[in-house]
Amino acid sequence: MLYINCPHCGLRSQNEFAYGGDATVKRPELNKEISDQEWDNFVYLRKSPRGKHLELWHHISGCRQWIKVERDTSTHEIFKTYKANEAIE
Ligand SMILES: [Zn+2]
């Protein structure tokens, strides 16, 4: 069982959260022409990294805020959590 330190609520069980995917994916700029392949890559193409990774989690049974979690995908160790709009160092 993971325990995630929500920056809004504090330490909570993983059961209160829903995984939201890779937090490093950037949406293409608005009103910019992009190819079908670039759009396809944005929508469907995801890496499956082993090791430290920045992820989105939704505190669905708590404050209902989206947060970013820096987690090791092989050990599940959580290094740090951030508010969704917080700059990452
Ligand atoms: Zn929360």
PDB file of the backbone (N, CA, C, O) and the ligand in Angstrom, with CONECT records:
HET     ZN  A 101       1
ATOM      1  N   MET A   1       0.851  -1.193   0.000  1.00  0.00           N
ATOM      2  CA  MET A   1       0.000   0.000   0.000  1.00  0.00           C
ATOM      3  C   MET A   1       0.884   1.239   0.000  1.00  0.00           C
ATOM      4  O   MET A   1       1.820   1.359   0.790  1.00  0.00           O
ATOM      5  N   LEU A   2       0.565   2.148  -0.898  1.00  0.00           N
ATOM      6  CA  LEU A   2       1.283   3.423  -0.945  1.00  0.00           C
ATOM      7  C   LEU A   2       0.594   4.437  -0.041  1.00  0.00           C
ATOM      8  O   LEU A   2      -0.620   4.403   0.155  1.00  0.00           O
ATOM      9  N   TYR A   3       1.401   5.333   0.499  1.00  0.00           N
ATOM     10  CA  TYR A   3       0.856   6.487   1.202  1.00  0.00           C
ATOM     11  C   TYR A   3       1.371   7.723   0.483  1.00  0.00           C
ATOM     12  O   TYR A   3       2.579   7.904   0.324  1.00  0.00           O
ATOM     13  N   ILE A   4       0.459   8.560   0.057  1.00  0.00           N
ATOM     14  CA  ILE A   4       0.794   9.735  -0.735  1.00  0.00           C
ATOM     15  C   ILE A   4       0.548  10.977   0.106  1.00  0.00           C
ATOM     16  O   ILE A   4      -0.519  11.150   0.696  1.00  0.00           O
ATOM     17  N   ASN A   5       1.560  11.840   0.147  1.00  0.00           N
ATOM     18  CA  ASN A   5       1.453  13.078   0.920  1.00  0.00           C
ATOM     19  C   ASN A   5       0.823  14.157   0.040  1.00  0.00           C
ATOM     20  O   ASN A   5       1.519  14.849  -0.704  1.00  0.00           O
ATOM     21  N   CYS A   6      -0.499  14.293   0.132  1.00  0.00           N
ATOM     22  CA  CYS A   6      -1.202  15.312  -0.650  1.00  0.00           C
ATOM     23  C   CYS A   6      -0.761  16.687  -0.143  1.00  0.00           C
ATOM     24  O   CYS A   6      -0.812  16.933   1.062  1.00  0.00           O
ATOM     25  N   PRO A   7      -0.328  17.594  -1.036  1.00  0.00           N
ATOM     26  CA  PRO A   7       0.104  18.919  -0.579  1.00  0.00           C
ATOM     27  C   PRO A   7      -1.038  19.743   0.023  1.00  0.00           C
ATOM     28  O   PRO A   7      -0.790  20.770   0.654  1.00  0.00           O
ATOM     29  N   HIS A   8      -2.269  19.308  -0.164  1.00  0.00           N
ATOM     30  CA  HIS A   8      -3.423  20.033   0.381  1.00  0.00           C
ATOM     31  C   HIS A   8      -3.934  19.401   1.681  1.00  0.00           C
ATOM     32  O   HIS A   8      -4.398  20.114   2.572  1.00  0.00           O
ATOM     33  N   CYS A   9      -3.852  18.058   1.798  1.00  0.00           N
ATOM     34  CA  CYS A   9      -4.492  17.334   2.909  1.00  0.00           C
ATOM     35  C   CYS A   9      -3.519  16.633   3.843  1.00  0.00           C
ATOM     36  O   CYS A   9      -3.873  16.335   4.983  1.00  0.00           O
ATOM     37  N   GLY A  10      -2.306  16.362   3.389  1.00  0.00           N
ATOM     38  CA  GLY A  10      -1.376  15.595   4.211  1.00  0.00           C
ATOM     39  C   GLY A  10      -1.329  14.142   3.763  1.00  0.00           C
ATOM     40  O   GLY A  10      -1.813  13.799   2.685  1.00  0.00           O
ATOM     41  N   LEU A  11      -0.739  13.289   4.603  1.00  0.00           N
ATOM     42  CA  LEU A  11      -0.503  11.897   4.251  1.00  0.00           C
ATOM     43  C   LEU A  11      -1.815  11.107   4.211  1.00  0.00           C
ATOM     44  O   LEU A  11      -2.578  11.086   5.177  1.00  0.00           O
ATOM     45  N   ARG A  12      -2.053  10.462   3.074  1.00  0.00           N
ATOM     46  CA  ARG A  12      -3.296   9.699   2.882  1.00  0.00           C
ATOM     47  C   ARG A  12      -2.979   8.384   2.176  1.00  0.00           C
ATOM     48  O   ARG A  12      -1.951   8.244   1.515  1.00  0.00           O
ATOM     49  N   SER A  13      -3.883   7.434   2.334  1.00  0.00           N
ATOM     50  CA  SER A  13      -3.760   6.128   1.682  1.00  0.00           C
ATOM     51  C   SER A  13      -3.936   6.270   0.168  1.00  0.00           C
ATOM     52  O   SER A  13      -4.674   7.130  -0.314  1.00  0.00           O
ATOM     53  N   GLN A  14      -3.247   5.413  -0.553  1.00  0.00           N
ATOM     54  CA  GLN A  14      -3.366   5.392  -2.013  1.00  0.00           C
ATOM     55  C   GLN A  14      -4.816   5.148  -2.453  1.00  0.00           C
ATOM     56  O   GLN A  14      -5.210   5.561  -3.543  1.00  0.00           O
ATOM     57  N   ASN A  15      -5.607   4.480  -1.609  1.00  0.00           N
ATOM     58  CA  ASN A  15      -7.001   4.179  -1.949  1.00  0.00           C
ATOM     59  C   ASN A  15      -7.820   5.432  -2.211  1.00  0.00           C
ATOM     60  O   ASN A  15      -8.858   5.365  -2.870  1.00  0.00           O
ATOM     61  N   GLU A  16      -7.364   6.580  -1.702  1.00  0.00           N
ATOM     62  CA  GLU A  16      -8.109   7.828  -1.901  1.00  0.00           C
ATOM     63  C   GLU A  16      -7.770   8.499  -3.227  1.00  0.00           C
ATOM     64  O   GLU A  16      -8.379   9.507  -3.584  1.00  0.00           O
ATOM     65  N   PHE A  17      -6.803   7.947  -3.960  1.00  0.00           N
ATOM     66  CA  PHE A  17      -6.307   8.601  -5.173  1.00  0.00           C
ATOM     67  C   PHE A  17      -6.591   7.764  -6.413  1.00  0.00           C
ATOM     68  O   PHE A  17      -6.776   6.550  -6.336  1.00  0.00           O
ATOM     69  N   ALA A  18      -6.620   8.436  -7.547  1.00  0.00           N
ATOM     70  CA  ALA A  18      -6.677   7.764  -8.846  1.00  0.00           C
ATOM     71  C   ALA A  18      -5.462   8.210  -9.648  1.00  0.00           C
ATOM     72  O   ALA A  18      -5.136   9.396  -9.705  1.00  0.00           O
ATOM     73  N   TYR A  19      -4.804   7.242 -10.262  1.00  0.00           N
ATOM     74  CA  TYR A  19      -3.633   7.544 -11.088  1.00  0.00           C
ATOM     75  C   TYR A  19      -4.075   8.287 -12.338  1.00  0.00           C
ATOM     76  O   TYR A  19      -5.073   7.929 -12.963  1.00  0.00           O
ATOM     77  N   GLY A  20      -3.320   9.334 -12.702  1.00  0.00           N
ATOM     78  CA  GLY A  20      -3.717  10.156 -13.846  1.00  0.00           C
ATOM     79  C   GLY A  20      -2.733  10.173 -14.988  1.00  0.00           C
ATOM     80  O   GLY A  20      -2.950  10.889 -15.966  1.00  0.00           O
ATOM     81  N   GLY A  21      -1.665   9.417 -14.904  1.00  0.00           N
ATOM     82  CA  GLY A  21      -0.750   9.323 -16.032  1.00  0.00           C
ATOM     83  C   GLY A  21       0.510  10.152 -15.873  1.00  0.00           C
ATOM     84  O   GLY A  21       0.806  10.689 -14.806  1.00  0.00           O
ATOM     85  N   ASP A  22       1.231  10.234 -16.963  1.00  0.00           N
ATOM     86  CA  ASP A  22       2.524  10.907 -17.036  1.00  0.00           C
ATOM     87  C   ASP A  22       2.340  12.428 -16.901  1.00  0.00           C
ATOM     88  O   ASP A  22       1.590  13.031 -17.669  1.00  0.00           O
ATOM     89  N   ALA A  23       3.017  13.040 -15.935  1.00  0.00           N
ATOM     90  CA  ALA A  23       2.884  14.486 -15.717  1.00  0.00           C
ATOM     91  C   ALA A  23       3.836  15.292 -16.580  1.00  0.00           C
ATOM     92  O   ALA A  23       3.841  16.520 -16.502  1.00  0.00           O
ATOM     93  N   THR A  24       4.640  14.634 -17.401  1.00  0.00           N
ATOM     94  CA  THR A  24       5.599  15.371 -18.218  1.00  0.00           C
ATOM     95  C   THR A  24       5.107  15.592 -19.648  1.00  0.00           C
ATOM     96  O   THR A  24       5.758  16.294 -20.422  1.00  0.00           O
ATOM     97  N   VAL A  25       3.970  15.003 -20.004  1.00  0.00           N
ATOM     98  CA  VAL A  25       3.433  15.159 -21.357  1.00  0.00           C
ATOM     99  C   VAL A  25       2.897  16.578 -21.529  1.00  0.00           C
ATOM    100  O   VAL A  25       2.116  17.061 -20.708  1.00  0.00           O
ATOM    101  N   LYS A  26       3.318  17.231 -22.590  1.00  0.00           N
ATOM    102  CA  LYS A  26       2.884  18.606 -22.855  1.00  0.00           C
ATOM    103  C   LYS A  26       1.887  18.614 -24.008  1.00  0.00           C
ATOM    104  O   LYS A  26       2.143  18.032 -25.062  1.00  0.00           O
ATOM    105  N   ARG A  27       0.753  19.274 -23.805  1.00  0.00           N
ATOM    106  CA  ARG A  27      -0.246  19.406 -24.862  1.00  0.00           C
ATOM    107  C   ARG A  27       0.311  20.331 -25.936  1.00  0.00           C
ATOM    108  O   ARG A  27       0.971  21.320 -25.615  1.00  0.00           O
ATOM    109  N   PRO A  28       0.055  20.026 -27.216  1.00  0.00           N
ATOM    110  CA  PRO A  28       0.506  20.925 -28.282  1.00  0.00           C
ATOM    111  C   PRO A  28      -0.102  22.318 -28.103  1.00  0.00           C
ATOM    112  O   PRO A  28      -1.219  22.468 -27.608  1.00  0.00           O
ATOM    113  N   GLU A  29       0.644  23.309 -28.510  1.00  0.00           N
ATOM    114  CA  GLU A  29       0.219  24.697 -28.369  1.00  0.00           C
ATOM    115  C   GLU A  29      -1.109  24.932 -29.103  1.00  0.00           C
ATOM    116  O   GLU A  29      -1.326  24.400 -30.192  1.00  0.00           O
ATOM    117  N   LEU A  30      -1.996  25.736 -28.494  1.00  0.00           N
ATOM    118  CA  LEU A  30      -3.290  26.038 -29.105  1.00  0.00           C
ATOM    119  C   LEU A  30      -3.109  26.764 -30.425  1.00  0.00           C
ATOM    120  O   LEU A  30      -2.207  27.589 -30.568  1.00  0.00           O
ATOM    121  N   ASN A  31      -3.963  26.457 -31.387  1.00  0.00           N
ATOM    122  CA  ASN A  31      -3.998  27.100 -32.709  1.00  0.00           C
ATOM    123  C   ASN A  31      -2.715  26.913 -33.518  1.00  0.00           C
ATOM    124  O   ASN A  31      -2.470  27.652 -34.471  1.00  0.00           O
ATOM    125  N   LYS A  32      -1.916  25.952 -33.152  1.00  0.00           N
ATOM    126  CA  LYS A  32      -0.711  25.657 -33.912  1.00  0.00           C
ATOM    127  C   LYS A  32      -0.980  24.436 -34.782  1.00  0.00           C
ATOM    128  O   LYS A  32      -1.522  23.432 -34.318  1.00  0.00           O
ATOM    129  N   GLU A  33      -0.594  24.537 -36.050  1.00  0.00           N
ATOM    130  CA  GLU A  33      -0.769  23.407 -36.955  1.00  0.00           C
ATOM    131  C   GLU A  33       0.177  22.287 -36.559  1.00  0.00           C
ATOM    132  O   GLU A  33       1.383  22.497 -36.432  1.00  0.00           O
ATOM    133  N   ILE A  34      -0.369  21.107 -36.367  1.00  0.00           N
ATOM    134  CA  ILE A  34       0.473  19.942 -36.109  1.00  0.00           C
ATOM    135  C   ILE A  34      -0.013  18.801 -36.993  1.00  0.00           C
ATOM    136  O   ILE A  34      -1.165  18.780 -37.425  1.00  0.00           O
ATOM    137  N   SER A  35       0.863  17.876 -37.248  1.00  0.00           N
ATOM    138  CA  SER A  35       0.516  16.747 -38.110  1.00  0.00           C
ATOM    139  C   SER A  35      -0.349  15.746 -37.347  1.00  0.00           C
ATOM    140  O   SER A  35      -0.407  15.761 -36.118  1.00  0.00           O
ATOM    141  N   ASP A  36      -1.011  14.888 -38.094  1.00  0.00           N
ATOM    142  CA  ASP A  36      -1.793  13.829 -37.465  1.00  0.00           C
ATOM    143  C   ASP A  36      -0.903  12.948 -36.601  1.00  0.00           C
ATOM    144  O   ASP A  36      -1.311  12.476 -35.540  1.00  0.00           O
ATOM    145  N   GLN A  37       0.324  12.734 -37.076  1.00  0.00           N
ATOM    146  CA  GLN A  37       1.257  11.887 -36.327  1.00  0.00           C
ATOM    147  C   GLN A  37       1.628  12.534 -34.988  1.00  0.00           C
ATOM    148  O   GLN A  37       1.706  11.847 -33.969  1.00  0.00           O
ATOM    149  N   GLU A  38       1.860  13.870 -34.989  1.00  0.00           N
ATOM    150  CA  GLU A  38       2.179  14.565 -33.734  1.00  0.00           C
ATOM    151  C   GLU A  38       0.994  14.486 -32.760  1.00  0.00           C
ATOM    152  O   GLU A  38       1.184  14.278 -31.561  1.00  0.00           O
ATOM    153  N   TRP A  39      -0.237  14.655 -33.288  1.00  0.00           N
ATOM    154  CA  TRP A  39      -1.419  14.580 -32.435  1.00  0.00           C
ATOM    155  C   TRP A  39      -1.584  13.158 -31.891  1.00  0.00           C
ATOM    156  O   TRP A  39      -1.880  12.963 -30.713  1.00  0.00           O
ATOM    157  N   ASP A  40      -1.389  12.183 -32.758  1.00  0.00           N
ATOM    158  CA  ASP A  40      -1.473  10.783 -32.364  1.00  0.00           C
ATOM    159  C   ASP A  40      -0.465  10.478 -31.251  1.00  0.00           C
ATOM    160  O   ASP A  40      -0.784   9.787 -30.283  1.00  0.00           O
ATOM    161  N   ASN A  41       0.748  11.003 -31.403  1.00  0.00           N
ATOM    162  CA  ASN A  41       1.777  10.797 -30.377  1.00  0.00           C
ATOM    163  C   ASN A  41       1.365  11.426 -29.054  1.00  0.00           C
ATOM    164  O   ASN A  41       1.575  10.835 -27.995  1.00  0.00           O
ATOM    165  N   PHE A  42       0.769  12.640 -29.107  1.00  0.00           N
ATOM    166  CA  PHE A  42       0.342  13.320 -27.877  1.00  0.00           C
ATOM    167  C   PHE A  42      -0.764  12.525 -27.176  1.00  0.00           C
ATOM    168  O   PHE A  42      -0.754  12.386 -25.953  1.00  0.00           O
ATOM    169  N   VAL A  43      -1.700  12.014 -27.941  1.00  0.00           N
ATOM    170  CA  VAL A  43      -2.853  11.342 -27.346  1.00  0.00           C
ATOM    171  C   VAL A  43      -2.508   9.935 -26.854  1.00  0.00           C
ATOM    172  O   VAL A  43      -2.946   9.524 -25.779  1.00  0.00           O
ATOM    173  N   TYR A  44      -1.721   9.198 -27.644  1.00  0.00           N
ATOM    174  CA  TYR A  44      -1.556   7.769 -27.351  1.00  0.00           C
ATOM    175  C   TYR A  44      -0.165   7.335 -26.913  1.00  0.00           C
ATOM    176  O   TYR A  44      -0.034   6.348 -26.189  1.00  0.00           O
ATOM    177  N   LEU A  45       0.865   8.038 -27.329  1.00  0.00           N
ATOM    178  CA  LEU A  45       2.220   7.534 -27.103  1.00  0.00           C
ATOM    179  C   LEU A  45       2.716   7.900 -25.706  1.00  0.00           C
ATOM    180  O   LEU A  45       2.846   9.078 -25.373  1.00  0.00           O
ATOM    181  N   ARG A  46       2.988   6.891 -24.901  1.00  0.00           N
ATOM    182  CA  ARG A  46       3.492   7.117 -23.549  1.00  0.00           C
ATOM    183  C   ARG A  46       4.713   6.243 -23.320  1.00  0.00           C
ATOM    184  O   ARG A  46       4.798   5.117 -23.810  1.00  0.00           O
ATOM    185  N   LYS A  47       5.659   6.791 -22.559  1.00  0.00           N
ATOM    186  CA  LYS A  47       6.813   6.011 -22.165  1.00  0.00           C
ATOM    187  C   LYS A  47       6.413   5.155 -20.968  1.00  0.00           C
ATOM    188  O   LYS A  47       5.432   5.448 -20.285  1.00  0.00           O
ATOM    189  N   SER A  48       7.156   4.126 -20.726  1.00  0.00           N
ATOM    190  CA  SER A  48       6.935   3.289 -19.558  1.00  0.00           C
ATOM    191  C   SER A  48       8.256   3.196 -18.810  1.00  0.00           C
ATOM    192  O   SER A  48       8.913   2.154 -18.815  1.00  0.00           O
ATOM    193  N   PRO A  49       8.644   4.304 -18.160  1.00  0.00           N
ATOM    194  CA  PRO A  49       9.982   4.359 -17.580  1.00  0.00           C
ATOM    195  C   PRO A  49      10.128   3.485 -16.342  1.00  0.00           C
ATOM    196  O   PRO A  49       9.178   3.254 -15.595  1.00  0.00           O
ATOM    197  N   ARG A  50      11.337   3.014 -16.157  1.00  0.00           N
ATOM    198  CA  ARG A  50      11.683   2.298 -14.932  1.00  0.00           C
ATOM    199  C   ARG A  50      12.553   3.258 -14.127  1.00  0.00           C
ATOM    200  O   ARG A  50      13.588   3.721 -14.606  1.00  0.00           O
ATOM    201  N   GLY A  51      12.133   3.547 -12.923  1.00  0.00           N
ATOM    202  CA  GLY A  51      12.888   4.473 -12.090  1.00  0.00           C
ATOM    203  C   GLY A  51      12.066   5.709 -11.755  1.00  0.00           C
ATOM    204  O   GLY A  51      10.835   5.678 -11.766  1.00  0.00           O
ATOM    205  N   LYS A  52      12.768   6.794 -11.458  1.00  0.00           N
ATOM    206  CA  LYS A  52      12.126   8.035 -11.039  1.00  0.00           C
ATOM    207  C   LYS A  52      11.257   8.596 -12.158  1.00  0.00           C
ATOM    208  O   LYS A  52      11.688   8.698 -13.306  1.00  0.00           O
ATOM    209  N   HIS A  53      10.024   8.957 -11.804  1.00  0.00           N
ATOM    210  CA  HIS A  53       9.068   9.404 -12.800  1.00  0.00           C
ATOM    211  C   HIS A  53       8.113  10.406 -12.161  1.00  0.00           C
ATOM    212  O   HIS A  53       7.776  10.281 -10.984  1.00  0.00           O
ATOM    213  N   LEU A  54       7.677  11.401 -12.934  1.00  0.00           N
ATOM    214  CA  LEU A  54       6.722  12.393 -12.435  1.00  0.00           C
ATOM    215  C   LEU A  54       5.332  12.026 -12.951  1.00  0.00           C
ATOM    216  O   LEU A  54       5.115  11.916 -14.158  1.00  0.00           O
ATOM    217  N   GLU A  55       4.396  11.838 -12.022  1.00  0.00           N
ATOM    218  CA  GLU A  55       3.065  11.357 -12.380  1.00  0.00           C
ATOM    219  C   GLU A  55       1.987  12.309 -11.870  1.00  0.00           C
ATOM    220  O   GLU A  55       2.196  13.068 -10.924  1.00  0.00           O
ATOM    221  N   LEU A  56       0.832  12.246 -12.525  1.00  0.00           N
ATOM    222  CA  LEU A  56      -0.347  12.964 -12.056  1.00  0.00           C
ATOM    223  C   LEU A  56      -1.205  12.013 -11.238  1.00  0.00           C
ATOM    224  O   LEU A  56      -1.415  10.867 -11.634  1.00  0.00           O
ATOM    225  N   TRP A  57      -1.697  12.476 -10.115  1.00  0.00           N
ATOM    226  CA  TRP A  57      -2.643  11.714  -9.301  1.00  0.00           C
ATOM    227  C   TRP A  57      -3.791  12.640  -8.933  1.00  0.00           C
ATOM    228  O   TRP A  57      -3.597  13.838  -8.724  1.00  0.00           O
ATOM    229  N   HIS A  58      -4.984  12.076  -8.858  1.00  0.00           N
ATOM    230  CA  HIS A  58      -6.184  12.836  -8.512  1.00  0.00           C
ATOM    231  C   HIS A  58      -6.646  12.396  -7.127  1.00  0.00           C
ATOM    232  O   HIS A  58      -6.931  11.218  -6.910  1.00  0.00           O
ATOM    233  N   HIS A  59      -6.720  13.333  -6.197  1.00  0.00           N
ATOM    234  CA  HIS A  59      -7.170  12.998  -4.840  1.00  0.00           C
ATOM    235  C   HIS A  59      -8.695  12.950  -4.838  1.00  0.00           C
ATOM    236  O   HIS A  59      -9.380  13.844  -4.341  1.00  0.00           O
ATOM    237  N   ILE A  60      -9.180  11.871  -5.412  1.00  0.00           N
ATOM    238  CA  ILE A  60     -10.597  11.757  -5.747  1.00  0.00           C
ATOM    239  C   ILE A  60     -11.486  11.601  -4.514  1.00  0.00           C
ATOM    240  O   ILE A  60     -12.633  12.047  -4.527  1.00  0.00           O
ATOM    241  N   SER A  61     -10.980  10.977  -3.449  1.00  0.00           N
ATOM    242  CA  SER A  61     -11.783  10.801  -2.229  1.00  0.00           C
ATOM    243  C   SER A  61     -11.357  11.770  -1.136  1.00  0.00           C
ATOM    244  O   SER A  61     -11.634  11.553   0.044  1.00  0.00           O
ATOM    245  N   GLY A  62     -10.682  12.840  -1.537  1.00  0.00           N
ATOM    246  CA  GLY A  62     -10.238  13.839  -0.559  1.00  0.00           C
ATOM    247  C   GLY A  62     -10.591  15.223  -1.066  1.00  0.00           C
ATOM    248  O   GLY A  62     -11.764  15.564  -1.217  1.00  0.00           O
ATOM    249  N   CYS A  63      -9.571  16.011  -1.326  1.00  0.00           N
ATOM    250  CA  CYS A  63      -9.782  17.402  -1.738  1.00  0.00           C
ATOM    251  C   CYS A  63     -10.159  17.523  -3.216  1.00  0.00           C
ATOM    252  O   CYS A  63     -10.528  18.609  -3.664  1.00  0.00           O
ATOM    253  N   ARG A  64     -10.076  16.437  -3.978  1.00  0.00           N
ATOM    254  CA  ARG A  64     -10.422  16.387  -5.403  1.00  0.00           C
ATOM    255  C   ARG A  64      -9.483  17.251  -6.248  1.00  0.00           C
ATOM    256  O   ARG A  64      -9.842  17.665  -7.350  1.00  0.00           O
ATOM    257  N   GLN A  65      -8.303  17.516  -5.738  1.00  0.00           N
ATOM    258  CA  GLN A  65      -7.299  18.275  -6.489  1.00  0.00           C
ATOM    259  C   GLN A  65      -6.374  17.315  -7.233  1.00  0.00           C
ATOM    260  O   GLN A  65      -6.131  16.198  -6.775  1.00  0.00           O
ATOM    261  N   TRP A  66      -5.863  17.753  -8.375  1.00  0.00           N
ATOM    262  CA  TRP A  66      -4.824  17.027  -9.087  1.00  0.00           C
ATOM    263  C   TRP A  66      -3.489  17.411  -8.474  1.00  0.00           C
ATOM    264  O   TRP A  66      -3.252  18.581  -8.174  1.00  0.00           O
ATOM    265  N   ILE A  67      -2.625  16.442  -8.290  1.00  0.00           N
ATOM    266  CA  ILE A  67      -1.290  16.701  -7.753  1.00  0.00           C
ATOM    267  C   ILE A  67      -0.260  15.979  -8.615  1.00  0.00           C
ATOM    268  O   ILE A  67      -0.601  15.085  -9.390  1.00  0.00           O
ATOM    269  N   LYS A  68       1.001  16.374  -8.473  1.00  0.00           N
ATOM    270  CA  LYS A  68       2.096  15.675  -9.137  1.00  0.00           C
ATOM    271  C   LYS A  68       2.870  14.904  -8.081  1.00  0.00           C
ATOM    272  O   LYS A  68       3.125  15.405  -6.986  1.00  0.00           O
ATOM    273  N   VAL A  69       3.234  13.690  -8.424  1.00  0.00           N
ATOM    274  CA  VAL A  69       3.952  12.817  -7.506  1.00  0.00           C
ATOM    275  C   VAL A  69       5.223  12.328  -8.189  1.00  0.00           C
ATOM    276  O   VAL A  69       5.178  11.758  -9.279  1.00  0.00           O
ATOM    277  N   GLU A  70       6.355  12.560  -7.531  1.00  0.00           N
ATOM    278  CA  GLU A  70       7.622  12.041  -8.038  1.00  0.00           C
ATOM    279  C   GLU A  70       7.835  10.679  -7.386  1.00  0.00           C
ATOM    280  O   GLU A  70       8.062  10.583  -6.180  1.00  0.00           O
ATOM    281  N   ARG A  71       7.759   9.627  -8.203  1.00  0.00           N
ATOM    282  CA  ARG A  71       7.761   8.260  -7.664  1.00  0.00           C
ATOM    283  C   ARG A  71       8.702   7.381  -8.474  1.00  0.00           C
ATOM    284  O   ARG A  71       8.855   7.560  -9.682  1.00  0.00           O
ATOM    285  N   ASP A  72       9.332   6.425  -7.789  1.00  0.00           N
ATOM    286  CA  ASP A  72      10.144   5.418  -8.477  1.00  0.00           C
ATOM    287  C   ASP A  72       9.207   4.288  -8.893  1.00  0.00           C
ATOM    288  O   ASP A  72       8.570   3.660  -8.048  1.00  0.00           O
ATOM    289  N   THR A  73       9.127   4.033 -10.203  1.00  0.00           N
ATOM    290  CA  THR A  73       8.171   3.044 -10.692  1.00  0.00           C
ATOM    291  C   THR A  73       8.591   1.611 -10.385  1.00  0.00           C
ATOM    292  O   THR A  73       7.767   0.702 -10.487  1.00  0.00           O
ATOM    293  N   SER A  74       9.837   1.386 -10.014  1.00  0.00           N
ATOM    294  CA  SER A  74      10.245   0.014  -9.706  1.00  0.00           C
ATOM    295  C   SER A  74      10.161  -0.285  -8.208  1.00  0.00           C
ATOM    296  O   SER A  74       9.864  -1.418  -7.828  1.00  0.00           O
ATOM    297  N   THR A  75      10.417   0.704  -7.355  1.00  0.00           N
ATOM    298  CA  THR A  75      10.362   0.460  -5.911  1.00  0.00           C
ATOM    299  C   THR A  75       9.106   1.060  -5.269  1.00  0.00           C
ATOM    300  O   THR A  75       8.780   0.736  -4.127  1.00  0.00           O
ATOM    301  N   HIS A  76       8.409   1.921  -5.988  1.00  0.00           N
ATOM    302  CA  HIS A  76       7.216   2.643  -5.516  1.00  0.00           C
ATOM    303  C   HIS A  76       7.547   3.685  -4.450  1.00  0.00           C
ATOM    304  O   HIS A  76       6.646   4.231  -3.813  1.00  0.00           O
ATOM    305  N   GLU A  77       8.839   3.962  -4.254  1.00  0.00           N
ATOM    306  CA  GLU A  77       9.211   5.002  -3.300  1.00  0.00           C
ATOM    307  C   GLU A  77       8.741   6.364  -3.813  1.00  0.00           C
ATOM    308  O   GLU A  77       8.938   6.696  -4.982  1.00  0.00           O
ATOM    309  N   ILE A  78       8.129   7.136  -2.947  1.00  0.00           N
ATOM    310  CA  ILE A  78       7.678   8.475  -3.317  1.00  0.00           C
ATOM    311  C   ILE A  78       8.665   9.482  -2.747  1.00  0.00           C
ATOM    312  O   ILE A  78       8.909   9.512  -1.541  1.00  0.00           O
ATOM    313  N   PHE A  79       9.232  10.307  -3.623  1.00  0.00           N
ATOM    314  CA  PHE A  79      10.259  11.266  -3.212  1.00  0.00           C
ATOM    315  C   PHE A  79       9.651  12.596  -2.794  1.00  0.00           C
ATOM    316  O   PHE A  79      10.035  13.176  -1.779  1.00  0.00           O
ATOM    317  N   LYS A  80       8.688  13.077  -3.595  1.00  0.00           N
ATOM    318  CA  LYS A  80       8.121  14.389  -3.310  1.00  0.00           C
ATOM    319  C   LYS A  80       6.778  14.521  -4.011  1.00  0.00           C
ATOM    320  O   LYS A  80       6.536  13.881  -5.034  1.00  0.00           O
ATOM    321  N   THR A  81       5.916  15.347  -3.460  1.00  0.00           N
ATOM    322  CA  THR A  81       4.635  15.648  -4.107  1.00  0.00           C
ATOM    323  C   THR A  81       4.530  17.166  -4.301  1.00  0.00           C
ATOM    324  O   THR A  81       5.107  17.947  -3.545  1.00  0.00           O
ATOM    325  N   TYR A  82       3.792  17.552  -5.316  1.00  0.00           N
ATOM    326  CA  TYR A  82       3.664  18.961  -5.675  1.00  0.00           C
ATOM    327  C   TYR A  82       2.200  19.267  -5.961  1.00  0.00           C
ATOM    328  O   TYR A  82       1.435  18.381  -6.341  1.00  0.00           O
ATOM    329  N   LYS A  83       1.815  20.534  -5.776  1.00  0.00           N
ATOM    330  CA  LYS A  83       0.529  20.982  -6.285  1.00  0.00           C
ATOM    331  C   LYS A  83       0.602  20.951  -7.812  1.00  0.00           C
ATOM    332  O   LYS A  83       1.691  21.046  -8.379  1.00  0.00           O
ATOM    333  N   ALA A  84      -0.531  20.820  -8.473  1.00  0.00           N
ATOM    334  CA  ALA A  84      -0.539  20.663  -9.929  1.00  0.00           C
ATOM    335  C   ALA A  84       0.113  21.835 -10.646  1.00  0.00           C
ATOM    336  O   ALA A  84       0.741  21.644 -11.687  1.00  0.00           O
ATOM    337  N   ASN A  85      -0.022  23.040 -10.111  1.00  0.00           N
ATOM    338  CA  ASN A  85       0.531  24.206 -10.796  1.00  0.00           C
ATOM    339  C   ASN A  85       1.897  24.636 -10.245  1.00  0.00           C
ATOM    340  O   ASN A  85       2.437  25.672 -10.635  1.00  0.00           O
ATOM    341  N   GLU A  86       2.432  23.842  -9.354  1.00  0.00           N
ATOM    342  CA  GLU A  86       3.706  24.171  -8.706  1.00  0.00           C
ATOM    343  C   GLU A  86       4.876  23.885  -9.651  1.00  0.00           C
ATOM    344  O   GLU A  86       4.890  22.864 -10.339  1.00  0.00           O
ATOM    345  N   ALA A  87       5.842  24.782  -9.679  1.00  0.00           N
ATOM    346  CA  ALA A  87       7.024  24.576 -10.508  1.00  0.00           C
ATOM    347  C   ALA A  87       7.869  23.456  -9.914  1.00  0.00           C
ATOM    348  O   ALA A  87       8.029  23.365  -8.697  1.00  0.00           O
ATOM    349  N   ILE A  88       8.406  22.612 -10.779  1.00  0.00           N
ATOM    350  CA  ILE A  88       9.237  21.485 -10.343  1.00  0.00           C
ATOM    351  C   ILE A  88      10.705  21.893 -10.468  1.00  0.00           C
ATOM    352  O   ILE A  88      11.138  22.395 -11.505  1.00  0.00           O
ATOM    353  N   GLU A  89      11.446  21.671  -9.411  1.00  0.00           N
ATOM    354  CA  GLU A  89      12.879  22.033  -9.403  1.00  0.00           C
ATOM    355  C   GLU A  89      13.692  20.979 -10.115  1.00  0.00           C
ATOM    356  O   GLU A  89      14.913  21.103 -10.213  1.00  0.00           O
TER     357      GLU A  89
HETATM  358 ZN    ZN A 101      -5.890  16.213  -1.042  1.00  0.00          ZN2+
END
